[in-house]
């Protein structure tokens, strides 16, 4: 005999879904409006504002820059974060306890402070190019997410399996890539997605580190809002949402993301 759901519980679930999906529906509806200003519900349906995005060179350029920075920053963060998370879990007894806190500092420090510090010390002080400084800033921004997510996967890994493989003659580096890494693949994929989305949507750090000729898509959106009030902004937001979903789908298809449904 199956129990019936309480009407109050059903109503609460519906309200939660409306709260979560409502803003998305408003943004999508505004992007399809035929008017020259943002409005909802849309007055007529048109795709011309999506075409307008690709007609504006600033949006095309910043979109490419955002994906370049997000991809490179995520890769660099994984290159640093995977060995760091492995060391923190494999040698947790030998390493000091404060070392794990070191990788969380970029989250504890406000992003505005982090961006301004990098502007003064790296871009102005060291004289590095704008793109390099922006890449360093985003790598520091997403590194804690990579370390923490991968550490959570390694926390449940039995390192005696690694020791058994080494005792049977497997080199340590080969054991890491053939035994350890495949067992934490789900954590690596989750860290990649979380870091990529965090980087591509960042505003606070990029606001300080962008410069003439180099900007990111969120900064360009902010600059456009200051001058115009047309549905282009809603169209860019919708496009950014779909691109984020596309990245997650590609990662799922190529690397396998079935752990999320288990």
C-alpha positions in Angstrom: 0.0 0.0 0.0 1.5 3.3 -1.1 1.0 6.4 1.0 -0.4 9.5 -0.6 1.7 12.7 -0.6 0.4 15.5 1.6 -1.1 18.4 -0.4 1.0 20.9 1.5 4.2 19.0 0.5 3.1 19.1 -3.2 2.4 22.8 -3.0 5.8 23.5 -1.3 7.6 21.5 -4.1 5.7 23.5 -6.8 6.7 26.8 -5.1 10.3 25.7 -5.0 10.3 24.9 -8.7 8.6 28.2 -9.5 11.3 30.0 -7.4 14.1 28.2 -9.3 12.7 28.3 -12.8 10.9 31.6 -12.7 14.0 33.8 -13.3 15.1 31.5 -16.2 11.7 31.8 -17.8 11.7 35.6 -17.5 15.2 35.9 -19.0 14.3 33.5 -21.9 11.0 35.3 -22.6 12.7 38.7 -22.5 15.4 37.6 -25.0 12.6 36.7 -27.5 10.8 40.0 -27.2 10.3 42.0 -30.4 10.6 45.3 -28.6 13.7 47.5 -28.4 13.6 47.4 -24.6 13.6 44.7 -21.9 10.0 43.6 -21.1 8.2 40.6 -19.8 5.9 39.0 -21.0 7.4 39.5 -24.5 5.5 41.6 -26.9 5.9 39.6 -30.1 8.5 36.9 -30.7 11.8 37.5 -32.5 15.3 36.1 -32.7 16.9 39.3 -34.0 18.5 40.0 -30.6 20.4 36.7 -30.8 21.6 37.7 -34.3 22.6 41.1 -32.8 25.0 39.4 -30.5 27.1 38.1 -33.3 26.9 41.3 -35.2 28.7 43.1 -32.3 32.4 42.6 -32.5 32.8 43.3 -28.7 30.6 40.3 -27.8 32.3 38.0 -30.2 35.8 38.9 -29.0 34.9 38.8 -25.3 33.1 35.4 -25.7 36.3 33.9 -27.2 38.4 35.4 -24.5 36.2 34.1 -21.7 36.3 30.5 -23.1 40.1 30.7 -23.5 40.6 32.0 -20.0 38.1 29.5 -18.4 39.6 26.5 -20.2 43.2 27.4 -19.5 42.5 28.4 -15.9 40.6 25.2 -15.2 43.4 23.1 -16.8 46.1 24.8 -14.7 44.0 24.5 -11.6 43.6 20.8 -12.2 47.3 20.4 -12.9 48.1 22.0 -9.5 45.0 20.7 -7.6 45.2 17.0 -8.4 48.7 16.5 -7.0 47.9 18.8 -4.1 44.7 16.9 -3.2 46.6 13.6 -3.5 49.4 14.8 -1.2 46.9 16.2 1.4 45.1 12.8 1.6 48.0 10.4 1.0 50.2 12.0 3.6 47.7 13.6 5.9 49.5 12.4 9.0 52.9 13.7 7.9 51.8 17.1 6.6 50.8 19.9 8.9 47.1 20.6 9.3 47.3 24.2 8.2 48.5 23.2 4.8 44.9 22.2 3.7 43.7 25.7 4.8 46.2 27.3 2.4 44.3 26.1 -0.6 41.1 27.6 0.7 42.4 31.1 1.2 41.3 32.4 -2.3 37.7 31.5 -1.2 38.1 33.2 2.2 39.5 36.4 0.7 36.8 38.5 -1.0 37.1 38.4 -4.8 37.3 42.2 -5.0 40.3 42.2 -2.6 41.9 39.3 -4.6 41.4 41.2 -7.9 42.8 44.4 -6.6 45.8 42.7 -5.0 46.6 41.0 -8.3 46.2 44.3 -10.1 48.7 46.0 -7.8 51.2 43.2 -7.4 51.1 41.2 -10.7 49.8 43.4 -13.4 51.3 46.8 -12.3 54.1 45.6 -10.0 55.5 42.7 -12.1 54.4 44.3 -15.5 52.8 41.1 -16.8 50.4 41.3 -19.8 46.6 41.7 -19.1 45.8 38.2 -20.4 48.5 36.5 -18.2 47.3 38.4 -15.1 43.7 37.5 -15.9 44.7 33.8 -16.3 46.6 33.8 -13.0 43.6 35.4 -11.2 41.1 32.9 -12.5 43.5 30.0 -11.7 43.7 31.2 -8.1 40.0 31.7 -8.1 39.0 28.1 -9.1 41.9 26.3 -7.5 40.2 25.8 -4.1 37.2 24.2 -5.8 39.4 21.7 -7.6 41.4 20.8 -4.4 38.3 20.4 -2.2 36.2 18.4 -4.7 39.1 16.0 -5.6 40.0 15.7 -1.9 36.4 14.6 -1.2 36.8 11.8 -3.8 40.2 10.8 -2.4 38.9 10.7 1.1 37.0 7.5 0.3 39.8 5.9 -1.7 41.7 3.0 -0.1 45.4 3.8 -0.5 46.3 0.2 0.3 45.3 -0.6 -3.3 48.0 1.7 -4.5 50.5 0.2 -2.1 49.6 -3.3 -3.3 50.2 -2.3 -6.9 53.6 -0.7 -6.0 54.6 -3.8 -4.0 53.9 -5.9 -7.1 56.4 -3.9 -9.2 54.4 -1.1 -10.7 56.2 2.2 -10.8 54.7 4.9 -8.5 53.9 7.3 -11.4 52.3 4.5 -13.4 50.3 3.4 -10.3 49.0 6.9 -9.9 47.7 7.2 -13.5 46.4 3.6 -13.7 45.1 3.0 -10.2 44.5 6.2 -8.3 43.3 8.6 -11.0 40.7 6.3 -12.5 39.1 5.8 -9.1 38.7 9.6 -8.6 37.6 10.4 -12.1 34.2 11.5 -10.9 35.8 14.0 -8.6 38.1 15.3 -11.4 35.1 15.8 -13.8 33.0 17.5 -11.1 36.0 19.8 -10.3 36.4 20.6 -14.0 32.7 21.6 -14.5 32.6 23.6 -11.2 35.8 25.4 -12.0 34.9 26.2 -15.6 31.5 27.6 -14.7 33.0 29.7 -11.9 35.6 31.1 -14.2 33.4 31.9 -17.1 30.8 33.7 -14.9 33.3 35.6 -12.8 32.9 39.4 -12.6 34.7 40.6 -9.4 38.2 39.4 -10.3 37.9 40.1 -14.0 36.7 43.6 -13.3 40.1 44.6 -12.0 42.3 42.5 -14.3 40.8 43.3 -17.8 42.3 46.0 -19.8 42.3 47.7 -23.3 41.5 45.1 -26.0 41.1 42.2 -23.5 37.8 41.7 -21.6 35.6 38.9 -20.6 31.9 38.3 -21.5 30.5 39.2 -18.1 32.4 42.5 -18.1 31.2 43.3 -21.6 27.6 42.5 -20.4 28.1 44.9 -17.5 29.4 47.6 -19.8 26.5 47.1 -22.2 23.9 47.4 -19.4 25.4 50.8 -18.4 24.6 52.3 -21.8 21.7 50.3 -23.2 18.5 48.7 -22.0 17.7 46.3 -24.9 17.0 42.6 -24.9 20.6 41.9 -26.1 21.6 41.3 -22.5 18.9 38.7 -22.0 19.9 37.0 -25.2 23.5 36.9 -24.1 22.5 35.4 -20.8 20.4 32.7 -22.5 23.3 31.9 -24.9 25.7 31.7 -21.9 23.3 29.3 -20.1 23.0 27.1 -23.2 26.8 27.1 -23.7 27.3 26.1 -20.1 24.9 23.2 -20.5 26.6 22.2 -23.7 30.0 22.1 -22.0 28.5 19.8 -19.3 26.9 17.6 -22.0 30.2 17.3 -23.9 32.1 16.4 -20.7 29.4 13.8 -19.9 29.6 12.3 -23.3 33.4 12.2 -23.6 34.5 11.4 -20.1 31.4 9.9 -18.5 29.4 11.6 -15.8 27.2 8.7 -14.7 28.4 9.1 -11.1 25.9 11.9 -10.8 23.0 9.6 -11.2 24.3 6.9 -9.0 
